Amino acid sequence: MANTSARMLRLLSLLQTHRYWPGSELAGRLDVSPRTLRRDVDRLRELGYPVDASRGVAGGYQLQAGAAMPPLLLDDEEAVAIAVGLRSAAAGAVAGFEETSVRALAKVIQLLPPRLRRRIDALQAVTAPGVLGGGPALDALTLTSLAMACRAEERLRFDYTPRDGETARRHVEPHRLVSLGRRWYLVAWDLERGDWRSFRLDRLTAPAPTGARFRPRDLPGGDPVRWLRSRMRTIPQRYEVSVLLRTDVDTVRTTVGNWGAVEATPEGCRLRMNVDDLGWPVMALGVLDVPFTVESPDELRDRVRHTGESLLRNSGRIGAPVAPIRKQEPIEGV
């Protein structure tokens, strides 16, 4: 029974991509006979999942679009609340749950009828989640469309504008969505360049599934987050930040998440970040509220001093003048 239950969940997960599955391919994925597959489909129908079937040599199965969501038995208000909450989490409102939220949102959105999708879009249009770090705003439907293409193993075309270049049409095999720093990235095999590439989602527009399926390739190293981190280290950033902090590694990781690399040191830990803007490292240091020493770059020392003076000046609590800090000396935060 345990094996049957696990197989049923796997079958439902495959059908929820809403692609058409030839019976032979679906049976091969589940490693069962066509007869066992038919019995499993009948069990799903008994639970209330509307699975369409076609007979013949090219026969197969597909889950109806806009289906209800048994056995959760959600009413309209509950379904809307879940979708809106997942959108906020996908935007970074809950640190560490961005990627999981996108996958869950992609499944929920597929099963919602059009009338509920319109309600969710209307509510989302007049609300904005407060996300620490202020990353680029993204269209949740773009996120879910890309997530569904990854799950369905379907090739994509989209327009992409690199940091220093002109907009061009790209044709890829999407592998995984990765949340890193304050941004989302699509890790994909670029068909025209014949290599793995990463694409920032805030620079990506008009994603369009092509309907062409592909057999997934093996990503070097297997871990998309690690692969993306290693790739980003080879991409020049404006600032390479290094700060010593007198606190434990877990405290810093809880605050910065994936936005920086943290390593233990005898006195505490070291935070490293590659950024185009020093505003986020300054904010992170302020939130941590622990003693620190800026190792590099010099511009961060100046930015910390300027921010501190500005806060004092604007708070109306200036007493003695702020002592000047020599540029070559490390700043100690308290």
C-alpha positions as CSV (number, residue, x, y, z in Angstrom):
1,M,0.0,0.0,0.0
2,A,2.9,2.4,0.8
3,N,4.3,1.8,-2.7
4,T,0.9,2.3,-4.2
5,S,0.4,5.6,-2.3
6,A,3.8,6.9,-3.3
7,R,3.1,6.0,-6.9
8,M,-0.3,7.7,-6.8
9,L,1.4,10.9,-5.6
10,R,4.0,10.7,-8.3
11,L,1.3,10.2,-10.9
12,L,-0.7,13.2,-9.6
13,S,2.4,15.3,-9.6
14,L,3.1,14.5,-13.3
15,L,-0.5,15.1,-14.3
16,Q,-0.5,18.5,-12.6
17,T,1.9,19.8,-15.2
18,H,-1.3,19.8,-17.4
19,R,0.7,18.5,-20.4
20,Y,-0.6,15.6,-22.4
21,W,1.1,12.4,-21.4
22,P,1.2,9.4,-23.8
23,G,0.2,6.3,-21.9
24,S,3.5,4.5,-22.6
25,E,5.6,7.5,-21.5
26,L,3.6,7.9,-18.3
27,A,3.8,4.2,-17.5
28,G,7.6,4.3,-18.1
29,R,8.0,7.2,-15.8
30,L,6.2,5.3,-13.0
31,D,7.8,2.0,-13.9
32,V,4.4,0.2,-14.1
33,S,2.4,-1.7,-16.7
34,P,-0.3,0.1,-18.8
35,R,-2.9,-1.9,-16.9
36,T,-1.6,-0.7,-13.5
37,L,-1.5,2.8,-14.9
38,R,-5.2,2.6,-15.8
39,R,-6.1,1.4,-12.3
40,D,-4.2,4.3,-10.8
41,V,-5.9,6.8,-13.0
42,D,-9.3,5.3,-12.0
43,R,-8.3,5.7,-8.3
44,L,-7.6,9.4,-9.0
45,R,-11.0,9.8,-10.6
46,E,-12.6,8.3,-7.5
47,L,-10.9,10.9,-5.4
48,G,-12.4,13.6,-7.6
49,Y,-9.5,14.4,-10.0
50,P,-10.9,14.8,-13.5
51,V,-8.4,13.0,-15.7
52,D,-9.1,12.9,-19.5
53,A,-8.1,9.8,-21.4
54,S,-7.8,9.0,-25.1
55,R,-7.5,5.5,-26.5
56,G,-5.6,4.1,-29.4
57,V,-1.9,3.9,-30.4
58,A,-1.3,7.5,-29.4
59,G,-3.6,7.3,-26.4
60,G,-2.7,9.1,-23.2
61,Y,-3.9,11.1,-20.2
62,Q,-4.2,14.7,-19.1
63,L,-5.6,16.5,-16.1
64,Q,-8.4,18.9,-16.9
65,A,-7.5,22.6,-16.6
66,G,-9.4,24.6,-14.0
67,A,-10.1,21.5,-12.0
68,A,-11.2,21.6,-8.3
69,M,-8.7,20.7,-5.7
70,P,-9.8,17.5,-3.9
71,P,-9.1,16.2,-1.4
72,L,-8.2,19.6,0.1
73,L,-11.8,20.7,-0.3
74,L,-10.9,24.4,-0.3
75,D,-13.7,27.0,-0.6
76,D,-13.2,30.0,-2.8
77,E,-11.9,32.3,0.0
78,E,-9.4,29.7,1.2
79,A,-8.1,29.1,-2.3
80,V,-7.6,32.8,-2.9
81,A,-5.9,33.3,0.5
82,I,-3.5,30.5,-0.2
83,A,-2.6,31.8,-3.6
84,V,-2.0,35.4,-2.4
85,G,0.1,34.1,0.6
86,L,2.2,32.0,-1.7
87,R,2.8,35.0,-4.0
88,S,4.0,37.1,-1.1
89,A,6.3,34.3,0.0
90,A,7.6,33.9,-3.5
91,A,8.4,37.6,-3.5
92,G,10.7,37.1,-0.5
93,A,8.3,38.0,2.3
94,V,9.3,34.7,4.1
95,A,13.1,34.2,3.8
96,G,14.1,30.7,2.6
97,F,10.7,29.8,1.2
98,E,10.9,31.6,-2.1
99,E,11.5,28.6,-4.4
100,T,9.2,26.3,-2.5
101,S,6.5,28.9,-2.7
102,V,6.8,29.3,-6.5
103,R,6.5,25.5,-7.0
104,A,3.4,25.4,-4.8
105,L,2.0,28.5,-6.5
106,A,2.4,27.0,-9.9
107,K,0.3,23.9,-8.9
108,V,-2.4,26.0,-7.2
109,I,-2.7,28.5,-10.1
110,Q,-3.2,25.7,-12.6
111,L,-6.1,24.2,-10.7
112,L,-8.0,27.5,-10.0
113,P,-10.9,28.4,-12.3
114,P,-10.7,31.7,-14.2
115,R,-13.0,33.5,-11.9
116,L,-10.7,32.9,-8.9
117,R,-7.6,33.9,-10.9
118,R,-9.2,37.2,-11.7
119,R,-9.9,37.8,-8.0
120,I,-6.3,37.0,-7.1
121,D,-4.9,39.3,-9.8
122,A,-7.2,42.1,-8.7
123,L,-6.1,41.7,-5.0
124,Q,-2.5,41.5,-5.9
125,A,-2.7,44.6,-8.0
126,V,-3.6,46.8,-5.0
127,T,-1.3,45.2,-2.4
128,A,2.5,45.1,-2.0
129,P,4.4,42.8,0.3
130,G,7.1,44.5,2.5
131,V,10.3,42.6,1.6
132,L,13.6,43.4,3.3
133,G,16.1,44.3,0.7
134,G,13.7,45.7,-1.9
135,G,14.6,43.4,-4.8
136,P,13.2,44.1,-8.3
137,A,9.4,43.6,-8.6
138,L,8.4,40.5,-10.5
139,D,5.2,39.4,-12.1
140,A,4.0,36.3,-10.2
141,L,2.4,34.9,-13.3
142,T,5.8,35.0,-15.1
143,L,7.3,33.1,-12.2
144,T,4.6,30.5,-12.3
145,S,4.8,30.2,-16.1
146,L,8.5,29.6,-15.9
147,A,8.1,27.1,-13.0
148,M,5.5,25.1,-15.0
149,A,7.8,25.0,-18.0
150,C,10.6,23.6,-15.8
151,R,8.3,21.0,-14.4
152,A,6.8,20.1,-17.8
153,E,10.2,20.0,-19.4
154,E,9.0,22.3,-22.2
155,R,11.3,24.6,-24.2
156,L,10.9,28.3,-23.9
157,R,11.4,31.5,-25.9
158,F,11.7,34.9,-24.3
159,D,13.2,38.3,-24.7
160,Y,16.3,39.0,-22.6
161,T,18.2,42.2,-22.0
162,P,21.7,41.7,-20.4
163,R,23.3,44.3,-18.3
164,D,25.5,45.6,-21.1
165,G,23.8,44.7,-24.4
166,E,20.7,44.8,-26.5
167,T,17.5,42.8,-26.1
168,A,17.5,39.5,-28.0
169,R,15.2,36.5,-28.3
170,R,16.5,33.5,-26.5
171,H,15.5,29.8,-26.9
172,V,16.2,27.6,-23.9
173,E,15.5,24.3,-22.1
174,P,14.5,25.6,-18.6
175,H,16.0,23.6,-15.7
176,R,15.3,25.4,-12.4
177,L,14.3,28.7,-10.9
178,V,16.7,29.9,-8.2
179,S,16.2,32.7,-5.6
180,L,19.6,34.2,-4.8
181,G,20.2,37.5,-3.1
182,R,17.3,39.9,-3.9
183,R,16.8,38.4,-7.3
184,W,15.3,35.4,-9.1
185,Y,17.3,33.6,-11.8
186,L,16.3,31.0,-14.4
187,V,19.0,28.3,-14.9
188,A,18.6,26.8,-18.4
189,W,20.4,25.2,-21.3
190,D,20.8,27.8,-24.1
191,L,20.0,26.0,-27.3
192,E,21.7,28.6,-29.6
193,R,24.9,28.8,-27.5
194,G,25.0,25.2,-26.6
195,D,25.8,25.8,-23.0
196,W,24.3,26.4,-19.6
197,R,23.2,30.0,-18.8
198,S,21.5,31.9,-16.1
199,F,19.0,34.6,-16.7
200,R,17.8,37.3,-14.3
201,L,14.0,37.3,-14.3
202,D,13.7,41.1,-14.0
203,R,15.5,41.3,-17.3
204,L,13.3,38.6,-18.9
205,T,10.1,39.4,-20.7
206,A,7.4,37.7,-22.8
207,P,8.2,34.0,-21.9
208,A,6.4,31.7,-24.3
209,P,6.3,27.9,-24.0
210,T,6.9,26.4,-27.4
211,G,5.1,23.1,-26.9
212,A,8.4,21.2,-27.7
213,R,9.4,18.8,-25.0
214,F,13.0,17.9,-24.1
215,R,14.9,15.3,-22.1
216,P,16.6,17.0,-19.1
217,R,20.3,17.4,-19.2
218,D,22.6,16.9,-16.2
219,L,23.6,20.3,-14.7
220,P,27.3,20.3,-13.8
221,G,27.6,19.5,-10.1
222,G,23.9,18.7,-9.9
223,D,23.1,21.6,-7.4
224,P,21.6,24.7,-9.2
225,V,22.2,27.0,-6.3
226,R,25.9,26.0,-6.1
227,W,26.2,26.2,-9.8
228,L,24.7,29.7,-9.9
229,R,27.0,30.9,-7.0
230,S,30.1,29.6,-8.8
231,R,29.0,31.3,-12.0
232,M,28.3,34.6,-10.4
233,R,31.8,34.6,-8.8
234,T,33.1,34.8,-12.4
235,I,30.9,37.7,-13.3
236,P,32.5,41.0,-12.4
237,Q,30.5,43.0,-9.8
238,R,31.1,46.6,-8.9
239,Y,32.0,45.8,-5.2
240,E,33.4,42.7,-3.5
241,V,32.5,43.2,0.2
242,S,34.3,41.5,3.1
243,V,33.3,42.3,6.7
244,L,34.4,40.7,10.0
245,L,31.6,40.4,12.5
246,R,31.8,39.5,16.2
247,T,28.9,37.1,16.3
248,D,28.2,33.5,15.3
249,V,27.6,32.3,11.8
250,D,24.0,31.3,12.3
251,T,23.0,34.8,13.4
252,V,24.4,36.3,10.2
253,R,22.9,33.6,8.0
254,T,19.5,34.2,9.5
255,T,19.7,37.9,8.4
256,V,21.4,37.7,5.0
257,G,20.1,34.3,3.8
258,N,21.4,33.6,0.3
259,W,22.5,37.2,-0.2
260,G,26.0,36.5,1.0
261,A,28.5,33.8,2.0
262,V,29.4,33.5,5.7
263,E,32.4,31.6,7.1
264,A,33.5,31.1,10.7
265,T,36.6,33.0,12.0
266,P,38.4,32.8,15.5
267,E,36.7,36.0,16.5
268,G,33.3,35.4,15.0
269,C,32.6,35.2,11.3
270,R,33.3,36.8,7.9
271,L,30.6,38.0,5.5
272,R,31.4,38.2,1.8
273,M,29.1,39.7,-0.8
274,N,29.4,40.7,-4.5
275,V,27.1,43.6,-5.1
276,D,26.5,46.5,-7.5
277,D,25.1,48.7,-4.8
278,L,26.5,49.2,-1.2
279,G,23.0,50.0,0.2
280,W,22.2,46.4,1.0
281,P,25.5,45.6,2.9
282,V,24.9,48.8,5.0
283,M,21.4,47.7,5.7
284,A,22.4,44.2,6.7
285,L,25.1,45.6,9.1
286,G,22.5,47.9,10.7
287,V,20.0,45.0,11.1
288,L,22.6,42.7,12.6
289,D,23.6,45.4,15.3
290,V,26.8,43.7,16.3
291,P,30.5,44.9,16.3
292,F,32.1,44.6,12.9
293,T,35.2,45.6,10.9
294,V,35.0,46.5,7.3
295,E,37.9,44.8,5.4
296,S,36.9,45.9,1.9
297,P,36.1,47.9,-0.1
298,D,37.1,51.4,1.0
299,E,33.8,52.8,-0.4
300,L,31.9,50.7,2.2
301,R,33.8,52.4,5.0
302,D,32.8,55.8,3.7
303,R,29.2,54.7,3.1
304,V,28.9,53.4,6.7
305,R,30.3,56.6,8.1
306,H,28.0,58.8,5.9
307,T,24.9,56.7,6.8
308,G,25.7,56.9,10.5
309,E,26.2,60.7,10.3
310,S,23.0,61.1,8.3
311,L,21.0,59.1,10.8
312,L,22.3,61.2,13.7
313,R,21.7,64.4,11.9
314,N,18.2,63.6,10.9
315,S,17.2,62.2,14.3
316,G,17.7,65.6,15.9
317,R,19.9,64.0,18.6
318,I,23.2,65.4,17.6
319,G,25.4,66.2,20.6
320,A,29.1,66.4,20.0
321,P,30.3,66.5,16.4
322,V,30.9,63.2,14.8
323,A,34.6,62.4,15.0
324,P,36.2,62.1,11.5
325,I,37.3,58.6,10.5
326,R,40.4,58.2,8.4
327,K,39.7,56.4,5.2
328,Q,42.4,53.8,5.6
329,E,41.3,52.7,9.1
330,P,38.7,49.9,9.5
331,I,35.4,51.0,11.0
332,E,34.3,49.3,14.2
333,G,30.5,49.1,14.4
334,V,28.9,48.9,17.9
